[in-house]
Amino acid sequence: MRQETPGATQAEHKQRASPLPDALVSRFAAVVGEAYAISKPEQLRTYESDGLASFRVTPGVVVLPASTEEVIGCVKIAREAGLPIVARGSGTGLSGGALPVPGCVLIGLSRMRKILQVDLENAFVRVQPGVINLDVSKQIGPEGWYYAPDPSSQSVCSIGGNVAENSGGAHCLKYGFTVNHVLGLRMVLYDGSVAELGGPGARGVRPLPFVYVFGRSYFTVSYFGANVYPENVTVGLEQPAVSGWVTGKFVLEVTGDADGNPHLSVTVELAPGEAGDAARERVLAESIRAQLQRLNSEFAHYVPAGYQLPQVTLRPAGDPEYFPAGVKHRYTREKNDQS
């Protein structure tokens, strides 16, 4: 009888790799500690797959850094050695996102589990990538808050893995997938440099735009048969002529006039202390239109030219109807939905 791997649901596909030289493993151990540089064949088996256990690949070494500095050190060594790098969160994904490449350096982030900052006044939490999804809600729950995106594995999956996979599921239907709740990222790139994307900024207002890094939004509006994506609107809001006086929060909807003609409506939150007027609304509308024409071919070709300029309404910061304090802003709104 053929032995099957526990959890495998179909014929198993496995790729093995030769072990890395001891001298190279020692270099990784010098960065993360000997106990956290894993290279023994029997130990590597744990990291051969994620939740998609039918596909298994043996990494060359597994390193478990405890800080950004240790991640940088491991990335630089891997690059010098010409080795591919695969990042791993909790390994609960079902898409093969954490599946190693034969002989790669697999960087597991499970030791980076600190919640670094909680700012409920500005509705954000800053965490390390290994923090468990549910632990965020446990941290802020006593204050009446919770972290909404639950990919049905919140007790074991990590925030870093959620971001990398844009995790979602049935529990995300109301408030959106992970991408709709990420304000910023601090990322170690392939060369060991660090990139800062988004994040909370001065005056409690995050820099623009909302960070769409790993995929497009799942929320759109249909306008003359064209799908209008919120991330296209964010590019209009980040242009230098407007980014200094808006927060980046907006509601996108299609409304109708008295004659039944549709109009693309964008309601935008002003930065604290900023005032809106017709001139600013016109500048912002033209900025959004320009980016929709540039980035969205459906919009450019399906929407009649006379209807391409959106109707922009500027609302003060914390407007109770559109941008109530402490509530994640909406990107789209169904027609006639005032909930």
Secondary structure, DSSP 8 states (H G I E B T S, - for coil): -----TT--S--EEE------HHHHHHHHHHH-GGGEE--HHHHGGGS-SS-TTEEE--SEEE--SSHHHHHHHHHHHHHHT--EEEESSS--SSSTT---TT-EEEE-TT---EEEEETTTTEEEE-TT-BHHHHHHHHGGGT-------S-TTT-BHHHHHHHT---GGGTTT--GGGG--EEEEE-TTS-EEEEE---GGG---SS----SS--S--EEETTEEE-HHHHHHHHTSTTTGGGEEEEEEEEEEE-TT--EEEEEEEEE-TT----HHHHHHHHHHHHHHHHHH-HHHHHHS-GGG-S-EEEEE-TT-TTTS-TTS---SB--TT---
